[in-house]
């Protein structure tokens, strides 16, 4: 008997039950884990490289700009939290639907979660638009840093619109097992597009920290485009893990 064959209503693995029935991991289970997990591993590695490059460029803009940048990243993480929560819901519902061989229902769950995310994004845009200066004043007393932060907030307003939706759609694709596509899309967007646009905006065009945030915006836009195209093609519902 393998671990994959266990069906427990209480939702967790019982160590005594495993030892009593001599349940052992199987090679097939290991291969399935590797097949799904290796692309996610490389995706995370390349994404961290892209994040690090952005942070390095932001740090070279000076202490004040870097401080405003870090607060901007914390503010942006709020919208990511909403997207991540909806992504978890979408993954669970889509996995159940695909397991029940109901691909149309899986697509509907993905679209519904994305619409909810878009509604949340609009609310956050309003909060950032009218409360951005107040948010930065919670962290800084220096007016020149707050002004830098307000400029960053103006970019975050657009970032949020794409971020929540792409996080949800990317989660739908990963949940269906389309991890290779999401890995390649994330690598192109974060490692290359984000880094190149950040450099062009921050240094070549001389826009400073705001130009670097244009790279963050370009990253979120490209990931949104990649995820939306793939989701609407519908090929992800046919993937077998």
N, C-alpha and C positions, 0 to 999 in steps of 0.2 A: 504494500500500500504506500502511496506517495503523499506528501504534504498537500499537493494540489487536489487530491481526492477527498480531503476532509471538508465536510459541510457542517458547521456548528451554528446553531441558532443563537447562541449567546454572543457571537461576534468576535471571539478571541481564541487563540490556541492554548490548549491545556497541556502543560509539560508532562504531567502524569499520564494523560491519555496518549501522548506521543510515545513515551517510553514503554507503556504497557502493550501497545499495538505494534511496537517496533517500526514506527514510521520513519522513513529515511528520505532525504532529498533525492531527486532523480536528475539524471543528466538532461532530460528533456526540459525540465523546469529551469535548470541552470542556463541552458542555451536560449530559452525564451527571455530570461532576464537580461542576458548579455545582448541579445538582438534588440531589445527595446532600450536598454540602458546606455549602451556605448555612445549613441548619438547624443543623448541628453548630457552625458559627461563632457563630450567635446564642445557641445553648445555652451555649457556653463564656463568652460575654460576660456573659450574665445570671447564670450561676453565679458568676463572679468578683465581680460586684456583691454577690451574697448573702454570699459569703465575706468580702468587705471590710466589709460592714455588721456582721457578727458580730465581726470583729476590732476594729472601732471601739468597739463596745459593751463588749467585753472589756477594751480598753485603758482605758476610763473607769472601770473597777472598781478601778484602782490598779495600781502596779508589781508587787506580789506576786501579785495575782490574774492579771495578764497573763502573768507568768512561768510560773505553774502552768498557765495555759491553753495556752501555746505548747508546753510539754512534753506536755500531754494531746493536742494535735494531732499531735505527733510519734509518740506511742504509738499513736494511732488510725491513723496512716498505715501501721503494720505490717499491720493487718488489711486495709487497702485494697490493699497489695501482693499479698496472697494472692488477693483477689478479682480484681485486675487480671490476674494470671497466668492464673487459670482463665477469665477473660473472653476473653483472647487465644486460649486453646485452644478455647473454645466458638465464637468467631467463625470460626476456621479450619475447624473440623469442620462447622459449620452451613453455611458458604459452599460447601464441597465437596458437602455433601448436597443443598442446594438446587440447585446447578449440575447435579447428577446427577438432579434431579427426584425426590428422595426426602424429602418433607416430614416424614413420620413419623419418619424417622431423625434429621432435624434437631431435631425436638422432643425426641427421646430424648437426644440429646447435651446439649441445654440442661438438661434435668431432671437428668441425671447429674452435670454440672458443678455444678449448684446443690446437689445432695445432698453432694458432696464439700466444697463451700464451707461448708455447714451443719456438717459434721463438724469442719472446721478452726475455725469460729466457736466451737463448744463448747469446744475445747481452749484457745483464746485467752481465753475467758471464765474458765476455771479459772485460767489464769496471771495474769490481771489481778486476779481476786478474791483470790487468796492471795499474789500478789507485787506488788500495786500500790504498797504502801508502800515496798518495797525498790526498785522502779523509780524512784520519785521521790527516794529517798535518794541515788541515783546522781547526781542533778542538783543537789540542794540539801542544805545542812546545817541551815538554819533550819526548826525544827519546825512553825512556824505555816504556812509555805508547803507543807510536806509534807502537813499536815492538809487544806489546800485541795485539793491534788492528789489525796488519797485520796477526797475527796468527788466530784471530777471522774471518777475511775476508776469509782466506783459507777454513774455515768451511762454511761460508755464501755462497761461490761459489756453494757448493753442495746443501745447503738449498734451494736456489733460484730455482733450477731445479725442485724440487718437490713441492715447495710452490705454485707457480703460477698455475700449473696444478691441484693441489688438491683443491685450492680455487675455480677454475672454475667448477670442477666436483661436489664439495660439493654444490655449488650454484645451479647447474642443479638439483640435487636431492631435495634440499629444495624447489626450484621453482615448482617441480612436486608434492610436498606434502609429500615427504619421510623424514619428519623431525625427526621421532623417530630414524631411522637408523643413520642419521647424528649426532644426539645428543649422541647416544651410542658410535659411532665411535670416536667422538671428546673427549668424556669423557675418553675413554680408552687411546687414544693417548696423550692428553694434561695432564690430571690429573695423570695418572699412568705411561705410558711409558716415557714421558718427564721427570717427577720427578725422577723416578728410575734410568734412564740412566744418568741424570745429576749428581745424587749423586754418582753413581758408577764411572763415569768419573772424576768428580771433587775431590772426597774424597778418595774413595777406591783405584782407580788407581793413584791418586795423580797428575792428569793432570791440576788441577786448573781450571781457567776460560775457557780454551779451552775444557776441559772435560765436563764442564757444557753446552757448546755449542753443544757438541755431543748429548746431550739430546734434544736440539732444533731440530737438524737434524733427530734424531730418531722419534720425534713427527711428523715432516713434511713427512717423508718417510712412516710412518704407516698410516697417514691420506690419503696420495696419494694411497696407496695400497687398503685401505678400500673403498675409493671413486671409484677407477678404477674398482674394482671387481663388485661393486654394479651397476655402470653405464653400464658395459658391459653385465650384466645379463639381463638388460632391464625391470625388474619388476616395476621400478619407473614410467613407462609410463602408467601403468594400475591402479595406485592409484587414488581413487576418494575422493575428499575433501568434 
